[in-house]
Amino acid sequence: MAVQNETIGAGVALALAALIGLALAVMLLPMTFVLPPDGAEWRFSGDIAQHVVAQRYFIATPWGWPLLVAPTLGAGGTNIALADGIPLLALPLKALAPWLPPGFHGIGLWHGIVMILQPVAAVWCLRAAGEGRLLPAIGVALAAAAMPAWLARHGHAALMGHFLLLAGLGTYLHLVRTPSRRAAAAAAALALAALLVHPYLALMVLALVAAAPLTLLLRHDRGWRMAAIATAAALGAVALALWTLGYLGAVGDGGYGRYALNLLAPVWPARSALLPFAGREIDATGMGGWEGYNWLGAGLLAGLVVLALRRRAALAETVRRHAGLALALVALTLLAVSQRVGIGERVLLDLGPPPALLDQFRASGRFFWPVGYALLIGMAALLARLPRLGPALVLLAGIVQWVDAAPNRAALAAWAAQRLPWSVDAPALRPAIAAAARVTILPSWMCIPPEGHATREAVQELLLLVSERAVPVNTMQLSRWREPPRCADAAIAAAPPAPGELRLVLPEAVPLLGDAGLCRTLDRVLACTAGG
C-alpha cells in the first residue's frame, strides 16, 4: 500500500520510463540496424530505403538554401521533408558530418530514439494530468511502449514519432492548468519539431494545443487568452517553417477516404496476442485497412471498461472539464473516418467527393492516433484514483497491454533483423559509382508505370548504392512533389553519356538507348559511360 501511494520525483519517473524504452530498443533492434555498416552486403527495402537515401544526400552535401534541399538528389534537387528524411534528426547529423563515416544515416538510430522517448513522454504527460505515483508511472510507460498503432508503423520511420503526440497532450494539460509565456514558447517549439518530423504529426499536435484555449473558454477561465497566444505561436511557427523551408506547394496523388479509419478498428483486435481471433485489419474500402489500423490494445480497453463500470461520474466530469479537448478529439476522429464511413467490411455512408484540401491527407486513418493516447492517459489518471487498488490496476493494465502487443513487437523485430540480399551486383557497381561525377538511372522514378513494382524496387536499390557516396543522381523516389512529374527518359537515353557520367540502365529501359555500344553488362544492369 505504501508503494502504491508513494509519489516519486519527476527525474526518477522519467528515468524509469527511459529504461523501459531502452530495454525495448535493445530487445527489438539489432545494432547493425541502428548503426548500419558502410558497404553492407544487405539492403533496406520499402519506405525506409527512401528515408535512407534522402538523409544520406542531405548529410553529405554542403549547407545551402532552401535549408532542407539536397541539391544533387534528383532533377532540380530534393527537399528531404518530402521524402520523409526526418529533418529534426538530419539537421544535427549534417552539423556532425565531418566526423561521420561515409554513407552515414540516422534512420535506424531514429527508431531507437523514439523507442526511448515514447514511454518517457507518456510518463511526463501522466504527471501533467496530476498523477505522480510509482505504479501508475510504470503502468503507463509499459502501455505506451505497447500501443499497437505505434509499433505497427515500423518501416515508416518519421511516423513512429508518436512521442510528439504524447508531448502535445501534455502541453495541452500544462496550458490548461497554468497558461504562461513559457508554455506558449514550449507549444511553438513542439509544433515546429513535429513538422520537422512529419506534417501529419504537426497537424495533430496543433489540434491538441488549440484545444487548450477552447477548454478554458468553455470554463469561463480568463487564462484562455494566454492559451490562445500559445496556439497562435504554434501556428505561426509552423506557418513560417512551411513557407521558408519549402513545404508549401507540394502535392501528392490524393485519395482522401481510401485509407480511412474503420469504425470498428479501435476495438478490432488485429494482431492481438490475447484476442487472436481477428487476424488482420478490418477494412471496408478495399485498400487493406493498414493506415486505419488503430487497435487500442487489451490493456487500455480493459482499463476503460473498469472506468465505465466503477467511475462513470468521474468520466463524465473529466469530459466536461476538458470539453475543448473532447471536441478536438471528435474532430480528429471524424477526419480519420473520412467521407466514406466504413464499418466492418462495408461502407455504411459515402458522402461523395471530398473538398480538394482534404486530398492532402489521404492516409486519414492516422488522425485517430491522438485519440488513442488521450484515452490512455485519461484511463491511467482516473483508474489510479480508485480507492486502494487504483495504482496497481494501472500497472496491471500496462502489463496486459504489453503482453497483448507481442505479435506487433515480433513483427517489428523480424523486420529490423531482415537482411535482404542485393538483386543487383553491388560489389561490381560500387567502384563504378565511386568513380563517377554523376549517375543517371534509367528508368527514372517518374517513368515507372503503376504496375512496375519490381522495377521500382530495382531503381530503389540503385539509389541506395549511389547514396552511399552521394554522387549526383538524376532521379528520386517521391510521393509528393512541387512540380508535376514528367517522364523525360527517351530524350535522356537518346543522347550519349556526358564525360564523367555513369548511366545505369535496367532492362526495362534498354530499348530507349540510342547507342548501347558504350555499355558493359554488370549482372542485370547496363553500365554506360562516355568512354565505354
N, C-alpha and C positions, 0 to 999 in steps of 0.2 A: 504493500500500500504506500509506503514512504517513497519508493522509487516512482510509482505512478504519479504522485503529486509533486515530485521534485522538479522545479524549474531550473533549466540549465542555461548557461551563458550562450550568447549568440556564436562566439568563436568555437566553443565546444560542439554545439549543434551542427554548425556548418562543416566543421572538420569531420565529424562522424558521417555526414552526408557525402562529403568528398571521398572518404574511404570506401563507402558503398559504391560510388560511381567508379572509382579506380579499380575496385575488385571486379566490377562488371566489364570494364575495358580490358583488363588483363585476361579475364575469362573468355572473351569473345574475339579479341583482335590479335592476330599474330604480329610480332614485331616487324616482320618483313612487309606487312600491310601498312602499319603505322609509319614506318620509315623504309620505303622500298629501296632496294639497291639499284645503283646505276647499271644499265645494260642487262636488266633481268632477262632470264630465259622464259619468262611468262609475261602475260599482258592483262591489262584491265579490259573489261567489256561493258557495253551499255552506257548509261548516262555518266557513270563515274569516269569513263575514258574521256568524254567531252570536258569534264571539270579539270582533269589532269592536264590535258593539252592547253586549256586556257590559262591555268596557273603557271605552267612552265614558261610559256611565252611571255607572260606579264612579268614574272620574276626576272627573266633573263634579259629583257630589253631595257634600255635606259629610261629614266623618268621623262615624261613629256606631258603634253596637254592636248586633248582631254585626258584627265588623270588616269582613267581606268582602261584606256585603249592600249592594246598590244598592236603596234603599227605593222608588224611583219607577219601577223597571223591573218590569212585570208585576204581577198582582194579589198584593198582600202582599209585594212586593219579591223580588229575585232574588239568591241567593248566586252571585257570579261564578265561584266554583270549580266550580259545577255547570253552568256554561255555557262552561267552558274559557277563562276570561278571563285566565289566567296571573297569579295574584296576586303571584308573585315579582317580576314586572315592573310590574304595575298599582299596587302599593303605593308604590314610589318615584315613579312618574309622578303619582299622586294628590298626593303631597307637593309636586310641582312644578307642580300645576295652575294656580296664579295666573300662571305665566309661560308656559303653553302656549296655543296658538291654540284657538279653539272647535272642538269636534268631534275633538280630537286623540285618537289611539290609538297603541299601540306594537306592534301585531300584525306589521306589515311590518318594523319595527325588530327585533323578536324574531328573525325569520328571519335577518337579518344577524348578530345577536349569536351565534346558535347555529352559524352557519357559521364564525365565527372561533373559537369555543370548542371545536368538535368536534376539529380536529387538535391544538389546544393540550392538551386533556385526554388525547388518545391519547399524545402525547409524554411528558407528565407520568406517565402510567401505565407506559409503557415504561421510564422511568427508575426508577420504583418497583420494576420487575422486575429492575433491575440493569444495564440496557443504556443507556449514555450517549454512544455514539459518533454521529458526524455522519450517516453514510449511513443507518443504521437509523432515526434520528430522522426524516429526510426521507421515507424509505420508508413508515413507519407513519403519518406525517401525511397523505401522499397517499392511502394506503389507507383511513384512517378518513374522510377527506373524500369518499371514493367508495363508502362502504358502501351497497349498493342499498336495504336496508330503511330506511335513514335518509333518503336522497334521495327515496324514494317517498312519504314522509309529508307532502310539501308539501300545503298546504290544511288540515292539522290542526296548527296552529302549536305547541300545547303538546307534542304527541307528537314534535316534532322535537328535543326537548331530550335527545338521546342522549349529549351530553357528560356528563350526570349519571351515566349508566351506566358510562362510562369512569372518571369520578371515583370511583364506587363500587368499581370493580375496583381502582383504585389505592389506595383507602383500605383495602381488604382486604389488599393486599400490604404496606402500611405497618404495619397491625395485626399481621400475621403476623411481620414482621421485628422491629419494636420496639414492642410494645404499651405504651401510655402514656396518661396522663390527657389530654395534648394530642391524641393520636389519637382518644381517646374523644369529646372535645368536637367534633373535626372530623367524626366519624361522625354525631353527633347533628345538627350544623348541616347536613350534606349531606342527611340523610334529611328534615329539615324543608324544605329548599329544594326537594327533589324533590317533596314533597307539594304545595308551593305552585306547582308547575308542572303536575303531573298525578298522581293517585293511583296509576295503573299504574306510573309511574316510581318512585314512593316504595316500592311493594311490591318491585320489582326491586332497588332499592338496599338495602333491608333484608335481602333474601335474600343479597346479596353480603357485607354487613357481618356477618351472622350466620354466614357460612361460616368466618370467622376463628377464633373460639373452638373450633369443631369441628375445624378443621385442627390447631390447636395441641394440642388434647386428644388427637387421634389420634397426634400426635408425642410424646406424654407430655411436653409442654413446659408448665412452670408459668405461662408467660405467658398461658395460656388464661383465667385469671381476669380479668386486665385487659381482654382482648379481649371477655370476656363482659360486663364492665361497660360497654364501649363499645357492645355490642349492646343492652344494657338501656337505655342513654342514648338511643340512636337510636330504639328502640321507644317509650320514654317521651315523647320529643319529638313523635313522630308521633301517639301516642295523645292527648296533651294538645291538640295542634292540631286533631285530629279532633273532640274534644269541645268545645273553646271556639270554633272557627271555623265550626261549622255543617255539617260534613261528614256527621256521623252521622245515620242515619235516611233518607238519600236512597236511592231505589231507581230502577231502570230497567225496561226491558221484559224483561230476562232473555235466555236463549237460549244459554247456555254449550254449546259443541260445534258451533255453527253457523258460527263464524268461527275455525276451529282451524288448527293447523299441519299441513299435509300432510307425510307422512314424506319425500316427495321434494323438498319445497320448498327446502331448503338447497342442493341440487345441481341444481335445475331452473333453467336459465339464462334465465328470463323477463327480457326487455328487456336482453339482453346484446349488446354490440357485437361481441365476439369469437366468441360461440357463438349466432348469431342464429336457430337453427332452432326454438327453443322457443315463441316468440310470447308469449302471456300466461301468467298464473299457472296453476299446476296446482291442480285443485280436485276434491274428492270429495263435498262437502256440498251442492252446488247453490247456494252463496252467492257464488261468484266467486273465492274464494281471495285476495281483496285483503288482509284482515287477517293472513292467514298468509304473506304474501309475505316470504320470507327467503333469497333467492338470496345466497349468501355472496360471490360475485364471483370472477372468474377468477384474479386475483392471489392472493387468500387461499387458494383451493383449490390453486393450483399450489404455493404455499409449503408447504401441508400435505402434498401428495404428495411433495415433496422430503424433508421431515422423515420421512415414513413409510418412504422408501427409504434415507435416509442416517443418521437419528438415532432409530431405533426404541427403543433402550435409554434414550436421554435423554427421549423422550416418556413412556415407562412410568415412569421415575423422577420426572418432573415431576408426573404424575398421582398417584403415591404420596405425594410431598411435599406436595401440595395436595389431599389426599383430601377434606377438608371442602368445598372449592370445587367439586370434581368432583361430590360428592353434591348440592350446591345446584344446580348446572347441570343435573344429571339430573332433579331435582325440577321445575325450571322448564321443562324440555323436556316432561316428562310433563304438566304443567299446560297447556302450549301445545298439545300433541297432543289433549288432552281425552278424554272417554269415547267419542267417535266417531273411531276411528282410521282415517284416510284415507291411502291410498297410490295415487298416480296419480289415476285418475278413479273409483275405487271405494272404498267403506267396507269396510275389512278386518275391523273389530270394532266392535260397538256394545254398550256395557255398560249401556244403558238410561238413565233419567233421572238427572241428577247431583244431588248434595246441593244444597239450596237456597242455601247460602252461595256456591257457585261461580257461580250465576247473576249475581252481581255482576260477573263477569269474562267476559262473553260474547265479547269480542274476544280470546280466549285465545291466538291465534297470536302476539300481541305478546310473550309471555313468553319467546320464543326470542332476543330481541334481546341480552340479556346473554351468552348462549352464543356468539353470533357475535363479540362483542367480546373475550371470553375467548380464543377461538380465534385472533383477530387478534393480540392482544398476546403470547400464547404462541408463535404461529408466528414473529413477529418476533424475540422474545427468543432462542428456540432456534436459529432459522436464522442469526442473526447470529454464533453461536458456532461455526459451521462453519469449519474452518481456511481461511485465505487469502481465499476469496471470500464468506464469510458476510455481511458488511455490504453488499457490492454486491448480493447476491441479495435481501436485504430491500428495497433500493432498487428493484431490478428488479420485485419482486412489487408494490410500491406503484405503479410506473408502469403495469404490466399492469392492476392494479385500476382505476386512473384511466381508462385507455383503455376498459376494458370497461364502465365506468359511463356512457359518453357518451349513450346513449338516456335514462337517468334524468335526467341533467343537462339534456338538451334538453327533456324533458317539464316539468321544474321551471321552466326559463327561459320556455317558452311559456305556462305557467300564470301566472307572475308578470307577464308582459307583456300578457296579455289585457285588453282594455278593453271590458267588456260594457256595452252601452247600457241605460239605464233603460227598462223596459217600461211604467212609469207616467210621468205628466207631472211630472217632478221640478221643473222651474223654476216651474210653477204651484203645486205643493204646498208648496214651501219657505216662501213668505211666510205661507201659512195656518197651517202648523205653528208657525212662529216666533211668531205672534200668539196662539196657543192657550195656555191654562193647563193643559190636559190633553188627551190624544189617546186615542180609543177606536178600535181597529182591529177590524173585523168582516169575515170570521170571525176569531175568536181562534185561536191556535195549536192549542189542545186540541180545537177543534171541527172541524178539518180531517180528513176521512177518510183512511185509509192510501193510497188511490189518488189523492189530490188533490195530485199533485206540482206542477202549475202554480200551484195556489192557495198552496201553501207558499212557492213562490218569490216570488209577489207579496206575501204577508204579510212575508216576509223583506226585500223591497225597502222596504216601508213602514216597517218597524222601522229599517232603515238610515237612511232620511231623517229619521225622528223623532229618532234617536240623535244626529244632527248637532248638535242643540241640547238633547239630553237632556230633552225635555219629558216629564212623567209619562205613562206609557202603560199600557194595561190588560193586555198580553199579552207573552210572550217565548218564544222557541224554546228548549226544554229537552229533553234526553234522559234526565235524572234529576230527580226531584222528591221533596220531603219529604211532601207531601200528595197523595193520589190525584187525578189530573186530573179536573175536572168541566167540562162544557160548559154555560155559562150564557148563551149568545148570545141565545137567544129572549127571555129576561127583560130583558136589556140593551137589545135593539133595540126592544122594545115601549114602553119609556119614552122620552120626548123628551130630547134632549141638555140637559145642565145648563149654566148660564151659564159661559162660558169653555171649554166642552168642544168639541173638534173631533172629529167622528165620521167616520172614513174607511171607507167600505163598498165592498167588492168585489162584483162581480155575483153571486157565489155566495150572498151574504148579503142581497141586496136583498129577496127575498121575506119576510124576517123583520121588515122595517121596519113599525112601526105607523103612521108618518106620514112620507112622502117629500117633503112639501111644503116642508120646511125645508132641502132639499138642493140643491146645484148639482153639475153634472157637470164633472169635471176629467179628461178623457180617459176611461179605463175605471173611474175611482173616483168614487163619490158623496161629496162633502164636505158634511157636515151640521152645523149649529150651532143654538144656541137662537134666534138672530135671523135665520136663513136665509142 
